[in-house]
Amino acid sequence: MKGKKILKIIFDVIVWSIIVVATLITISTLKTRGKEVPTLFGYVPLTIKSESMEPEIMVGDLIVSTEYNPNKRDLLEGDVISFYSEIQNQRVVITHRIDHIININGMISYVTKGDNNKIIDENQVATGDIIAVWDGFRVPYLGNAIMFIKTKVGFISCVILPLALFFVYQLYQFIMLLLEYKDIK
């Protein structure tokens, strides 16, 4: 009996964790409409897709950065920023370190470089292209899991299916409770 109760608690914790993750992904997806990156309460979760920042940030890591507001924060050389750039006519998000800052008559731009790259980036970064500033928080490999969950197969297998199983289980418990109540009367 005690083992059954522990199993039920573990099951409930797992299911509620899935519900929380599904809710966060849904909120993130809804807030992304019209934008290319999600923001949650001033934070920007990003999955690292290249080796350019290794060994500090690895491929597949999830980094959580602070949304950049130029009125609230000055950037310094050495800061790690995520910004929009154009690669092969596609707008992409890049996370690199500020190598140096250029100020020409009050117009500021940033020269960036990946820690694992030998040369600085070809294009300078304008203030308006900066999305977020990384403060050092990263979760290894979680970015890969989130990228999988955002696929159709991942969403069905990791969100829809567990929620359906949870619904069936709760329905079963409800029916058992009704039968138990009926037996008592």
Backbone as a ProteinNet text record, in pm:
[ID]
protein_1_A
[PRIMARY]
MKGKKILKIIFDVIVWSIIVVATLITISTLKTRGKEVPTLFGYVPLTIKSESMEPEIMVGDLIVSTEYNPNKRDLLEGDVISFYSEIQNQRVVITHRIDHIININGMISYVTKGDNNKIIDENQVATGDIIAVWDGFRVPYLGNAIMFIKTKVGFISCVILPLALFFVYQLYQFIMLLLEYKDIK
[TERTIARY]
82.5	0	86.6	192.7	281.3	356.5	396.9	466.4	377.5	247.6	151.4	137.8	137.2	123.3	246.1	363.3	486.9	488.4	446.4	438.8	342.9	229.6	131.2	190.8	261.8	324.5	427.5	511.1	611.4	543.5	438.7	364	306.5	244.9	185.9	291.9	406.6	514.9	561.5	578.5	621.4	517.7	392.5	286.3	275.1	278.9	269.5	391.5	507.5	627.1	606.1	548.4	519.7	419	318.5	218.4	283.4	371.4	440	526.3	603.1	687.6	601.6	492.1	402	344.4	308.2	254.9	360	483	590.3	619.3	621.1	645	531.6	408.5	294	300.1	327.3	338.7	451.5	564.7	679.9	645.4	574.4	536.3	440	342.8	246.4	313.2	408.6	478.5	575.2	610	704.9	638.9	507.7	439.2	482.5	528.4	573.7	718.9	778.5	920	989.2	1121.5	1195.2	1244.3	1248.6	1293.5	1189.7	1170.4	1074.2	1132.9	1047.2	1088.5	988.4	1038.5	954.3	993	906.4	926.4	1063.3	1106.6	1233	1354.5	1332.1	1441.8	1424.9	1537.5	1536.7	1606.8	1529.5	1592.6	1635.9	1760.6	1813	1890.6	1874.5	1950.1	2071.7	2186.1	2310.8	2323.6	2344.6	2345.4	2481.6	2581.5	2714	2821.4	2940.9	3053.1	3131.1	3080.5	3159.7	3190.9	3113.8	3139.1	3197.6	3235	3295.6	3432.7	3477.2	3421.2	3324.2	3306.7	3219.7	3072.9	3027.4	2888.7	2895.8	2838.2	2848.9	2725.8	2742.8	2631.4	2525.3	2399.4	2289.8	2257.4	2339.9	2309.9	2192.6	2117.4	2015.2	2074.8	2081.8	2126.1	2003.9	2002.4	1895	1961.3	1927.2	1986.9	1883.2	1931.9	1843.2	1813.1	1684.9	1644.4	1717.6	1773.5	1855.6	1769.2	1795.8	1733.2	1846.1	1874.5	1987.3	1973.7	1851.7	1831.4	1864.7	1875.2	1899.1	2037	2107.5	2234.9	2333.2	2454.4	2563	2639.3	2672.9	2748.8	2897.6	2973.1	3117.3	3189	3314.3	3396.4	3399.1	3380.8	3378.4	3238	3136.4	2998.7	2961.6	2881.2	2831	2689.2	2667	2537.1	2479.4	2348.1	2278.8	2217.8	2237	2194.5	2151.4	2075.2	2034.7	2148	2168.4	2266.5	2213.7	2277.9	2237.2	2346.8	2308.1	2401	2332.3	2395.3	2341.9	2195.6	2172	2040.5	1933.1	1972.9	1877.9	1909.4	1803.7	1820.9	1834.1	1944.3	1972.8	2008.8	2003.3	2044.9	2181.9	2274.3	2411.2	2440.7	2512.1	2557.8	2709.7	2767.2	2913.5	2952.1	3081.2	3137	3175.9	3153.7	3196	3348.1	3411.6	3557.4	3599.6	3534.6	3556.5	3438	3433.8	3321.4	3370.4	3292.1	3325.9	3224.3	3275.3	3187.9	3231.8	3150.2	3179.2	3068.5	3104.8	3009.4	2882.4	2895.1	2780.8	2709.2	2745.7	2686	2770.8	2710.3	2784.1	2754.2	2859.3	2843.6	2942.9	2915.8	2994.3	3059.3	3186.2	3258.1	3262.4	3214.8	3201.1	3289	3304.9	3384.6	3341.7	3327.3	3302.4	3430.2	3418.1	3536.9	3618.8	3553	3618.9	3661.2	3633.8	3670.6	3806	3879.3	4012.1	4005.8	3901.8	3891.7	3760	3757.6	3635.8	3528.2	3404	3292.7	3303.7	3256.7	3265.3	3183	3062.3	2972.6	2972.7	2964.5	2948.1	2801.9	2777.7	2642.8	2592	2477.2	2413	2333.9	2315.9	2241.7	2102.7	2036.7	1901.9	1893.2	2006.4	2007.2	2032.2	2061.6	2092.9	1963.2	1955.3	1836.1	1852.6	1967.9	1984.9	2132	2154.9	2289.7	2294	2392.4	2404.9	2475.2	2414.2	2470	2537.7	2552.4	2625.4	2540.5	2407.5	2323.3	2301.9	2338.6	2318	2284.4	2206.4	2171.9	2221.4	2324.3	2378.5	2272.1	2272.4	2188.4	2038.8	1990	1846.4	1797.1	1882.5	1845.3	1808.1	1882	1849.1	1710.7	1680.5	1550.1	1438.3	1458.3	1356	1337.8	1448.6	1436.2	1354.6	1373.6	1296.8	1148.9	1120.3	981.5	909.2	982.2	919.8	888.1	933.2	896	759.7	693.5	562.4	572.6	669.3	687	718.4	806.6	843.8	727.6	648.3	534.5	430.2	404.6	305.4	355.1	481.7	531.8	564.6	603.2	644.9	539.5	438.7	338	197.8	153.4	16.4	-7.1	80.3	62.9	63.3	161.6	155.9	30.5	-13.4	-134.8	-257.2	-261.9	-373	-371.8	-253.4	-242.7	-284	-245.1	-283	-435.3	-496.5	-642.1	-709.7	-663.9	-721.8	-703.6	-585.6	-559.2	-651.3	-666.9	-754.7	-900.1	-940.4	-1075.4	-1095	-995.9	-999.7	-1013.9	-934	-941	-1079	-1135.7	-1267.6	-1373.8	-1368.6	-1464.2	-1450.1	-1326.8	-1303.1	-1358.8	-1344.9	-1397.4	-1549.9	-1611.7	-1758.1	-1806.7	-1737.1	-1774.2	-1758.5	-1652.6	-1627.5	-1737.9	-1776.6	-1882.9	-2016.2	-2040.8	-2164	-2169.6	-2055.3	-2048.5	-2073.6	-2031.8	-2049.9	-2197.3	-2271.2	-2415.5	-2486.1
-119.7	0	125.7	123.4	238.2	259.4	150.6	157.5	215.8	182.5	235	386.5	432	575.1	652.3	596.5	659.5	664.4	555.8	550.1	655.7	673.8	774.2	914.8	942.3	1073.9	1099.9	1000.4	1014.4	1040.2	964	981.6	1123	1170.4	1304.4	1412.8	1397.7	1495.8	1500.1	1383.7	1378.2	1443	1410.2	1465.6	1616.2	1663.9	1808.6	1881.2	1817.6	1876.4	1891.5	1788.3	1794.1	1905	1918.8	2024	2162.2	2181	2310.2	2338.8	2239.6	2257.5	2288.2	2215.6	2238.8	2379.9	2424.7	2560.5	2664.5	2646.9	2741.7	2744.7	2628.1	2622.9	2692.2	2670.4	2734.8	2885.6	2933.5	3078.1	3134.5	3065.5	3109.8	3117.2	3016.7	3013.8	3126.9	3149.8	3256.7	3393.8	3411.5	3540.1	3561.1	3454.7	3463.5	3514.6	3502.4	3543.4	3683.5	3694	3823.1	3852.7	3773.3	3789.8	3657.4	3661.6	3539.8	3466.6	3535.5	3470	3491.4	3390.2	3403.5	3483.1	3549.4	3613.7	3575	3547	3513.3	3601.8	3697.9	3785.3	3853.7	3899	3970.1	3881.5	3752.4	3659	3594.6	3565.3	3508.9	3373.1	3263.9	3132	3103.8	3066	3037.3	2906.5	2832.2	2708.2	2737.2	2692.1	2714	2605.4	2650.2	2557.4	2545.5	2622.1	2610.4	2602.3	2568.8	2551.4	2679.9	2792.2	2915.9	2968.3	2930	2980.9	2874.3	2759.3	2655.5	2701.7	2662.3	2563.1	2621.5	2753.8	2811.5	2777.2	2783.4	2747	2641	2525	2411.4	2399.4	2332.1	2304.2	2225.8	2267.1	2199.6	2255.7	2347.2	2410.7	2506.3	2521.9	2625.9	2737.2	2857	2971	3058.4	3117.8	3211	3346.1	3438.7	3571.5	3674.4	3792.5	3902.8	3982.7	4010.9	4089	4223.4	4263.4	4384.4	4509.1	4604.5	4735.5	4838.4	4908.8	5002.6	5117.4	5145.5	5253.2	5210.2	5080.4	5030.5	4970.3	4940.9	4870	4912	4946.4	4972.3	4842.1	4816.6	4695.6	4725.3	4624.5	4638.1	4533.8	4559.7	4458.3	4335.6	4218.7	4094.1	4043.6	4131.4	4085.7	3988.6	3888.1	3794.3	3837.3	3863.6	3912.4	3818.7	3818.3	3747.9	3855.4	3839.4	3945.2	3886	3968.1	3928	3958.6	3867.5	3887.6	3822	3850.1	3793.1	3698.1	3573.4	3474.6	3408.7	3418.8	3362.5	3403.7	3533.8	3594.7	3543.9	3492.4	3449.7	3521.3	3569.2	3635	3527.1	3531.2	3431	3500.2	3423.6	3473.1	3414.9	3501.7	3461	3503.8	3420.8	3455.5	3457.1	3576.1	3594.9	3697.9	3704.4	3798	3929.3	4041	4171.3	4179	4193.9	4205.3	4350.1	4442.2	4583.6	4666.1	4790.1	4879.9	4996	5030.8	5143.3	5253.9	5375.1	5490	5600.5	5623.2	5729.6	5833.7	5949.9	6059.8	6014.8	5935.7	5891.1	5769.6	5726.3	5605.9	5485.7	5400.5	5287.7	5160	5086.3	4951.6	4860.5	4732.2	4634.3	4536	4507.8	4406.7	4282.9	4171.4	4050.4	3937.9	3836.7	3720.6	3602.7	3488	3366.5	3325	3275.7	3234.8	3129.4	3047.1	2937.9	2977.4	3100.2	3147.2	3216.7	3205.9	3267.7	3415.7	3456.2	3595.2	3657.2	3790.9	3861.6	3843	3867.8	3855.3	3961.1	3924.5	4010.7	4138.7	4126.4	4242.3	4297.2	4429.5	4493.6	4479.9	4488.7	4473.6	4609.6	4649.3	4774.3	4747.8	4852.4	4840.4	4782.2	4819	4771.5	4624	4561.9	4418.8	4329.5	4390	4311.7	4267.8	4139.9	4080.1	4068.6	4015.4	3983.2	3981.2	3988.5	3980.6	3859.3	3773.1	3650.9	3681.9	3637.9	3662.2	3539.5	3434.1	3317.1	3195.3	3206.6	3091.8	3004.1	2877.4	2781.9	2646	2569.4	2433.1	2341.3	2261.5	2173	2079.5	2064.5	1970.8	2001.6	2089.6	2116.3	2180.5	2254.5	2314.9	2209.6	2098.5	1988.9	1931.8	1914.9	1861.6	1957.2	2084.9	2183.5	2188.3	2179.7	2177.6	2055.6	1941.1	1821.5	1840.6	1898.2	1918.7	2013.4	2104.5	2198.9	2136.7	2012.7	1943.5	1877.2	1839.8	1774.1	1643.8	1559.8	1431.2	1454.1	1548.6	1577.6	1629.1	1718.4	1775.6	1668	1583.1	1476.6	1376.8	1333.2	1228.9	1280.5	1406.9	1457.6	1544	1589.7	1675.5	1615.4	1596.9	1550.5	1411.6	1316	1178.5	1171.2	1231.4	1227	1294.9	1404.5	1469.4	1380.3	1312.1	1219.7	1105.1	1050.6	943.4	992.8	1114.1	1173.7	1188.3	1232.7	1248.1	1112.5	1010.4	876.2	825	846.5	802.9	874.5	1006.4	1082.8	1038.9	1008.3	957.7	823.2	736.3	606.4	626.4	717.2	742.6	796.1	880.8	937.3	827.4	738.9	628	536.8	506.3	421.1	487.5	617.6	691.4	685.9	699.9	690.1	551.5	446.9	310	285.7	339.2	326.4	396.8	514.1	592.1	517.9	455.4	379.4	258.8	192.7	78.3	117.5	235.5	283.1	307.4	361.1	386.9	258
0	0	0	82.9	92.3	-39.3	-103.5	-231.6	-340.1	-335.2	-432	-417.6	-292.8	-265.2	-315.5	-293.8	-340.9	-492.9	-556.3	-702.3	-756.5	-689.7	-731.4	-720.2	-612.9	-594.1	-703.4	-732.5	-838.6	-972.4	-1001.3	-1126.3	-1135.6	-1027.1	-1026.7	-1046.9	-983.7	-999.7	-1145.3	-1206.3	-1346.4	-1436.6	-1416.4	-1501.7	-1484.5	-1361.6	-1340.3	-1396	-1390.6	-1453.3	-1603.7	-1664.7	-1808.5	-1838.1	-1753	-1772.9	-1763	-1666.6	-1651.5	-1774.4	-1819.4	-1938.8	-2060.3	-2077	-2190.7	-2185.3	-2066.7	-2051.1	-2086.4	-2037.8	-2069.7	-2219.2	-2282.3	-2427.1	-2502	-2457.2	-2521.7	-2505.9	-2385	-2361.7	-2446.4	-2447.1	-2526	-2674.1	-2723.9	-2864.9	-2897.4	-2810.1	-2833.6	-2830	-2738.3	-2729.3	-2845.3	-2916.3	-3026.9	-3154.3	-3164.7	-3287.8	-3328.7	-3453.6	-3505.3	-3471.9	-3383.3	-3348.2	-3376.9	-3374.1	-3404.9	-3281	-3168.5	-3045.6	-2935.5	-2852.6	-2743.3	-2627.1	-2554.3	-2430.3	-2322.8	-2205.8	-2092.3	-1975.2	-1944.5	-1829.2	-1830.2	-1947.6	-1959.4	-1980.9	-1992.1	-2016.2	-2153.2	-2215.8	-2350.5	-2347.4	-2360	-2367.8	-2511.6	-2529.4	-2663.2	-2662.3	-2769.2	-2786.2	-2872	-2827.3	-2901.2	-3007.8	-3132.9	-3246.2	-3314.8	-3269.2	-3331.5	-3224	-3266.7	-3174.3	-3150.7	-3200.7	-3199.2	-3059.4	-2957.9	-2822.7	-2729.5	-2784.5	-2701.6	-2655.2	-2539.4	-2448.5	-2344.5	-2342.2	-2238.9	-2259.8	-2383.5	-2416.6	-2525.5	-2498.7	-2589.9	-2680.4	-2793.6	-2883.6	-2806	-2817.6	-2749.7	-2613	-2564.3	-2435.6	-2451.1	-2344.8	-2337.9	-2253.2	-2311.4	-2231.9	-2205.3	-2089.1	-2055.4	-2035.1	-2124.4	-2123.7	-2081.5	-2045.3	-2009.9	-2135.9	-2157.5	-2274	-2270.6	-2384.7	-2389.2	-2402.6	-2315.2	-2320.8	-2314.1	-2426.5	-2428.3	-2328.6	-2283.6	-2186.1	-2043.7	-2021.2	-1885.8	-1864.8	-1974.7	-1959	-2066.2	-2022.3	-2116.5	-2137.8	-2262.8	-2293.7	-2285.5	-2246	-2230.2	-2312.9	-2344.5	-2409.8	-2318.9	-2380	-2303.4	-2274.4	-2285.8	-2267.5	-2378.8	-2346	-2446.2	-2481.3	-2610.8	-2656.2	-2762.3	-2770.3	-2878	-2966.6	-3097.6	-3189.7	-3322.6	-3397.1	-3531.4	-3628.2	-3721.9	-3827.9	-3954.4	-4064.4	-4192.5	-4240.6	-4264.6	-4318.7	-4437.6	-4552.4	-4677.6	-4698.9	-4687.1	-4707.8	-4611.1	-4496.5	-4393.9	-4264.3	-4198.5	-4069.1	-3961.6	-3889.4	-3786.8	-3655.6	-3548.9	-3417.9	-3387.7	-3349.7	-3316.7	-3173.5	-3101.2	-2966.6	-2967.9	-2952.4	-2951.9	-2847.3	-2821.2	-2723.7	-2793	-2723.3	-2777.5	-2769.1	-2885.4	-2892.3	-2865.9	-2934.5	-2906.5	-2954.5	-2905.7	-2932.8	-3016.9	-3119.4	-3206.7	-3182.5	-3155.2	-3134	-3229.5	-3331.3	-3427.3	-3416.4	-3361.3	-3343.5	-3271.3	-3168.6	-3090.3	-3146.1	-3265.8	-3324.1	-3279.3	-3199.3	-3141.6	-3219	-3247.3	-3303.3	-3232.2	-3241.8	-3167.2	-3263.8	-3238	-3314.5	-3225.4	-3279.3	-3198.8	-3253.5	-3169.6	-3208.2	-3121.4	-3183.8	-3107.1	-3036.6	-2914	-2837.3	-2910	-2989.1	-3059.6	-3201.4	-3240.9	-3375	-3371	-3480.5	-3486.4	-3524.6	-3596.5	-3641.5	-3593.9	-3594.7	-3554.8	-3662	-3622.1	-3715.2	-3824.3	-3942.3	-4059.6	-4043.6	-3987.7	-3975.1	-3833.4	-3825.1	-3695.6	-3653.1	-3523.4	-3469.4	-3423.7	-3479	-3437.3	-3309.4	-3230.5	-3104.8	-3127.2	-3235.5	-3263.7	-3297.5	-3328.6	-3361.7	-3240.7	-3126.9	-3007.2	-2939.4	-2912.3	-2851.2	-2700.4	-2658.2	-2516.9	-2478.2	-2347.6	-2290.4	-2198.8	-2221.8	-2142.9	-2012.2	-1900.7	-1767.6	-1708.4	-1789.5	-1743.4	-1710.8	-1720.2	-1686.9	-1809.5	-1795.8	-1905.2	-1846.3	-1923.6	-1883.5	-1994.9	-1967.2	-2070.8	-2128.2	-2258.7	-2335.7	-2336.6	-2251.4	-2247.2	-2376.8	-2443.9	-2572	-2674.7	-2676.6	-2768.8	-2739.1	-2611.9	-2573	-2613.5	-2593.6	-2630.5	-2781.5	-2856	-3002.8	-3046.1	-2979.4	-3012.5	-2978.3	-2862.3	-2821	-2916.8	-2980.5	-3073.6	-3210	-3232.9	-3356.5	-3335	-3445.3	-3432.6	-3353.3	-3389.9	-3321.3	-3173.3	-3145.2	-3007.4	-2925.3	-2983.8	-2911.6	-2882.7	-2982	-2962	-2857.4	-2869.4	-2778.9	-2638.8	-2626.1	-2495.1	-2425.4	-2498.4	-2436.9	-2452.3	-2574.9	-2599.2	-2540.9	-2572.1	-2523.4	-2370.3	-2301.1	-2154.2	-2097.3	-2159	-2109.7	-2131.6	-2245.1	-2271.3	-2170.8	-2144	-2044.5	-1905.3	-1873.6	-1745.1	-1736.7	-1845.5	-1849.3	-1828.1	-1898.3	-1884.4	-1741	-1684.7	-1547.8	-1448.7	-1466	-1377.3	-1393.3	-1514.9	-1540.1	-1469.9	-1479	-1410.8	-1259.7	-1203.6	-1059.6	-1020.9	-1104.3	-1077.9	-1078.6	-1177.7	-1186.3	-1065	-1026.4	-909.3	-783.3	-771.9	-657.5	-655.9	-773.6	-782.4	-741.6	-789.8	-754.7	-603.8	-548.1	-405.8	-326.4	-372.3	-308.1	-316.9	-433.5	-454.5	-361.1	-341	-251.2	-106.1	-69	68.1	96.7	-1.1	15.9	11.8
[MASK]
+++++++++++++++++++++++++++++++++++++++++++++++++++++++++++++++++++++++++++++++++++++++++++++++++++++++++++++++++++++++++++++++++++++++++++++++++++++++++++++++++++++++++++++++++++++++++

